Amino acid sequence: MRLLSRLSTLAALISGLAFAQAVKPSVMPNPLELKRAPQGLSADDVERLQREYTRLLKVSGAMVPEFTRYEAALNEVKREGCERDDRCLVALATKSGALYALFAAIDLTLEGSVVVSGRLVRDDGEVARPTATASRPLGKRKFVDAAREVMAEFFTSLKVGALPAQRPAAVAALIPPPVVEPVIVRPVPAVAGPAVTASAPARGPGLPLLLTGGAVALVGGAVAVVGGLVGSSAKVTDGLAANAPAAEQLATGRLLTGAGFAALGVGAAVGVVGAVLLGASKTAPSVMVAPVAGGAAVSIGGTF
């Protein structure tokens, strides 16, 4: 039963880590920097761009700090040089309590293209995503509409949702070191007497592991199906969520689908281990100690 207990604990740890990956990474966005823009761009248009910038960051799979922490971090950090200085983004992430900070800028080039570029830095200074760029010709479209499309492409190339939600060291700390049990050797008294035979109890964890893995896989498949239904029912226009509720519904669907597939994989792995153990027909080892002149004879039998 000790082997079964250890394998069950390992399966629980693997399942916990898989679900932890489904948690959204926290990202503190530096306000979108507007370099050049067409004439006639109003303050309302700029505010709309800022809202779209934050909304698309959430849709891409990030968790943004609440408004009070967001405002407090912006007020405390002098944001000059965030475009090139990683220390500025580190301060933003630290002050807001987020794991990452994002810098992004939008520009209208002399050739008439709308360009969005930016990068992601972790709160310890590690560059999580180097500078990424997306661009499209403005053409005859409104600048705000073209900018929204380019920002969506920018966040797709940045792959925010694939970022770890915890530092690697924090994830590694969740796995405890293996426990090594000491081997105790006891001397056998050299006295005459009958032979003593001891057999280790037979262990059969295969069937419980197989059943446990099947149950976990079944639950994971059900969660994945529910996530797919939730995501597919979100209202989407031109590949983007039509509104904030739809964006949240789409993100929830993706979260459930990812968690379901993770549990499905863990259940399948545990089931395979159970099947292998169930199919192994090993004889429990036995130890026989018989006294002889001047000592004792030891006989070990069984399959190991």
ABEGO torsion letter per residue (X at the ends): XAAAAAAAAAAAAAAAAAAAAABBBBBBBBBBBBABBBBGBBAAAAAAAAAAAAAAAAAAGBBBBBAAAAAAAAAABBABGAAABAAAAAAAAAAAGBABBBBBBBBBBAAGBBBBBEBBBBAAGBBABBBBBBBBBAEABBAAAAAAAAAAAAAAAAGAAABBABBAAAAAAABBBBBBBBBBBBBBBBBBEBBBBBBBBBBBAAAAAAAAAAAAAAAAAAAAAAAAAAAAABBBBGGBBABAAAAAAAAAAAAAAAAAAAAAAAAAAAAAAAAAAAABBBBBBBBBBBBBBGEBBBBBBEBX
